[in-house]
């Protein structure tokens, strides 16, 4: 649909109707527009323009009401206007960045904080996936004696991804020897990717060699996982909205959050080809996902291309506050990209 076929007056009216509907959740009538917005237009003129906008597919008329509500097309137009100039107020930016820099340099805490900030600012449900290492690079390993022949191996990659596993050795090994092995491997492997590690010569110490093989396996597994854990927050925000109260729609949306794999696939699929920091707005599931028919999603990728990237976003009713959500998602994506970048470069 060509946006350029709208007159200036139609554009103004469409944006007003959408803003009003986002605020009130009530269909908007010509009388309300004439009385509230001092447009210098008669109610009859406004009615004609609304009829034209409905004809063009930007508005629709719910069957029980004289007023109009935006269609998916209408929201898309609104979002295209929003994308260019929506900015977060300086004070909000300052508060958000302050919260991040106060938290410990800990990926898990950053993810939880990002989810909480996105949910609060947008009044929607937030989703944040931990940064996934596209090309796993070794940072360090810890070997901890637990009981008998069992030890805990904690492997940390550059970018902050951590994996833990319990290993059973052929014989018990004292903690001191485990620590020495970890220290040698850390000196040898720091900053190396899988290929470089697999081409290293065989280690003369059998324990070093065994652990090295397990590290390689772990790093290969890490690279094949599509996305890490999903952190979410604010589900009650959405369930309190009139669109979802007591309806089957709410159950569908809830199910999406219970079946994490569907959500992971959706996030991975929608952002695979987008640029870091590039924002996508999916309205009504873009005809792809039945669970999202009543919803909109604003999502972005963050991280360092080719190294470690994740996805974050907000899901809400179609009449979510795009003017707040779009700049918030964009800003938090930028902050997380900086944090991941600092982690990888070891600052």
N, C-alpha and C positions, 0 to 999 in steps of 0.2 A: 504494500500500500504506500503510495507516494505522500509523504508528509508535506511536500511543498504545495499541495493543492488546497491547503487551508489558508483562509484569509487571516490577517493579523487579529481581527476581532474574534474569529473562531478559535484561534490559538489561545487568546487571553481567556475566553470563556471555558475552553476545555481544561486549561490549567487550574482555573478557579474551581470548577466543578470537582476535579480530582482532589485538590487540596481540601475542599469542604467535606468531601465524602471520607477521606482518610481520617479527618478529625472526628466526624460525627457518626460514621457507619450508617447514616440515613440517606436514602435517595434524595437527590437535590432537585428542587423544582424552580421554575423560572421566577416565581414570586419571591422565593428566598433570595435568589441572586439579585433581583431588582432592588429589594429592600436592604440587603446587607452590604452590597459592595459599591453603591453609588457609581454605577457604570455610565450613567447618562443615557441609558437605553430603556425603551419601554418593555414591559413584560412580554408584549406580543412579539417584538423584535427578538428578544431573548429566546422565546418559544420557537420561533422560526429557525434560529441558528442551532438550537438544541436538536430540532428535528433533522436539520441537515447533518449535524455531527453524528446522529444516530444512524441516519441513512448511510453515511460513509463508514460506519462500523466502529467509531471511537467511543460511542456511548451505547448503553442498552437500557431498556425499560423493564424493570421487574414487573411481573404481571399484576401484582396487587397495588401498584403505586403509580401516582401521576409523575413522580420524579424520575430522574435518570441516575444511573450509576456507570462508572467507567467500564469499558470492555477490556479484554486483554490487550487489544490494539491501542486503546486509549492509554493504558498504563505504559505500554512500550514507548509511546510518544512522550509521555511525561518523563520517563526515565532517560530518554535520549536528551531531553532538555537539562535534566538534573546532572547528568554525568559530567558535563563540561564545567559547571561552576559551583557544585556543592563543596563547601569547605567546612571543616570543623572549626568552631570558635577557638581562638588562641588559648583561652583559659582551659578549655576541655583538653586540648592537645597537651598542655602543660601538665594537667592532673594525670592524664594517662601515662605520659612518659615517666613522670615522677614515680608512679606505682611500679613500673617495670624496673627502673634503676634502683629502687629500694629493695626489690626482692632478691633473694640469693641467686647467684649465677647457676641456676639449676633448671634444666629443660622442662622437667615435670611441673615445676612451680610456674614457669612462664606460660606453659600451655593452659594450666588451670586459671591463671590470671587473665590471659587473653580471652578465654571462654566467658569468664565472669564480666569483664569489661564490655565485650560485644553484646552480651545479653542485656546488661543494664542500660547501655546507651541506646540500643535499638528497640528494647522491649520485645524482642523476638527470641527464638531459640538459637543459641550459637553452636557452631561445630568447628572444632580445630583439630587437625591431624598433626601429630608430632612430625618433625622434619624427617624425611626418609632419605637415607644416604644413597644417592644414585650410584656413586662409585665409592664403595667403602674404603676409608683410609684409617689405618691403625692409629690409635692414640696411646692407650696403655691397657695392661691386664693386671688383675690382682688374683692371686691364688690363696685361698684361705682353707686351712685344715678344719674339717667339721668333725667327723668321727670315723675312727677306724681307717679304712682305705678311701673314704669319701672326701672329696674336696669341692669347694665352690669356686668356679671360675667366673670372674666378672670382667667382661671385655667392653672397653669404651672406644667408640670410633670418633674420629674428628667430626664435629657437627653435633656431638652429644648423644648419639644413639648408644644405648647400653643394652648388652644382653648378658643374662646370667644363666649358668647351668651347673648342675651337680655332676661331677665326674667320679667314676670309681676307678682307682688306680690298681695295678696288679699287687702292690704291697703298700702298707702305710708309709707315709713320708713325713718327716718332722716339718713343722712350720718354717723353721729357719731355711731348710733346703728349698721349700716352695718359694719363699721370698727371694732367695738368690736366683732361682730360675726366672721368676717374674722380672727381676731387675735386669738380668742379661737380655731377655727377650724385649723388654721395653727399650733398652739401649739400641738393640739391633733393628727393631721394626718401626720405630717412631716415624709416622708420616708416610709409611709405604702403603701402596694399594695392593690388591690381591695378586695381580700379575707379578709384581716385583717380589712379593713374599714367596710365591710358589717357585720362583726361579732361583731362590737362595740355595747355597750348597747344604747338604745334609749336616745336621748338628751332631757333634761327637757325643754329647751327653744325651743318653736315651730319654731322660725326662724332658729335657728341652725339646727334643725332636717330637715326642708324643704331644706335648702341649702345642707346639707349633702347628702340627697337623690339625688339631682340634680348633685352633684359632682360625686357620684357613677355611675349614668347613663352616664355622660360624659366620665368617665374613661373607662367604658365598651365599649362605642362607639369607643373610641380612639384605643382600643386594636383590634377592629374588622376591622379597616381600613387597607387595605393592604399597601398602601404607601402614603406618604404625597405629597406635591406639587413637581412638577418637574421643576428644574431651568435649562434653556438651554442658550447657547451662541454660536455664531460663524456660524450661518446657512449660511451666505453669503460666508464663506470660501469654503464650499462644492459646493455651486451653481456656483462658479467661475471656478470649475475644468472642464477640457475638457470633461470628461465622462458625465457631467450633462448639458453642455451648450445646451440650446434649445431642450432638449430631454424630452420625456415622463418620463424617469427615475427620473429626478429632481422633477417632479410633484408628482410622487409616494412617494419619500422620504419626500418631504414637507408635504404631506398628513399625514404621520406618525407623524410629529411634531404638526400638527393641531389637530389630533385626539389623545389627550393626553392619553385616556384610553388604546389605543392599545400599546402605548409606555410604559405605566405603567405595563401593563400585561406582555409585553416582558421582561422588566427589572426584574420584580418579578419572572417570570418563569425561566429565565436563571440563576438567582443568588440564588434561594431558598436554594439549597443544597450546595452552595459553601462556603468555609471557609472565615472568615474575612481576607481581604488582598489577598485572592486567586484571581488570574487573569484569565479571560476567553477571548479568542479571537474568535469571530464568523466571519467566512469568507463567503461572499455571502449568508448571512442569514442561512447558514448551511442547505439549502434546505427547511427551515421552513417558511420563510417569503418572499413572493414575492416582497414586497417593498424594501427588502434589497439585491436583487439579484446582484446589482452592487457595494455593499458596504461591508465594514468590520466594526466590532464594537469591541472595547477593553473595557471590563467592570470589575469592582471589587466591592466587598462588603466592607463596612467599619463600624466601630462602636464597640460595646461591646456585645459579644454573649449573648443571653438570656435577654439582657437589652434593648438596642436601636441600631438598625442597619439601614443603608441606602445603596444606590447603586450609583456608579458614573461611567461614561464612556465617550468614544469618538466614534463618528461615522464619517466615511470618505469614500472616494472612496477605492476600493480594493487595489489600489497602494498607500495607505497612508504611511507616514513615521513611520513604526513600531518601528524603532530604537529610535525615540524620544517619540512616543506615549506610548509605553509599560512602560518605566521607569517613565514617568510623571504620568500616571494613578496610578502606584504602589506607587509612592512617596506621591501624594496628598491623596490617600486612607489612608496611614499610618498617615499623619498629622491629617486628620479628625478623625481617630480613637482615636488619643491622645486627641484631643479637646473634643470629646464626653465623653471619659473616665474621663477627668478633670471635666466636667460639672456634670457628675453623682456623682463623689466622692466629689463634692462640693468645689473643689479647686479654 
